[in-house]
Amino acid sequence: MGIRVIQQSTNDRQKETINLFHEIKPYLDEGYSFTRALKICGHTVYNYKSGWFKHLIDYARTQGYDYNTMRGRRKYD
């Protein structure tokens, strides 16, 4: 069978990250953690060091959300 490599452009990855953020944003606004919000939306985080999770957290920071200090709550609320 062999190894299967999935290629994704930077633009595709960025769009996916933004869409995922907007999917979990209502739950973050309610005070849920990132992990819980993802779980509610049907996503599971198996590895917190995975690329997609890091991209999500980095994008969320640009939107005023901080994974480490606010546990999913808006930084400026």
Secondary structure, DSSP 8 states (H G I E B T S, - for coil): ---------HHHHHHHHHHHHHHHHHHHHTT--HHHHHHHTT---S-TTSHHHHHHHHHHHHTTB-HHHHTTSBTT-
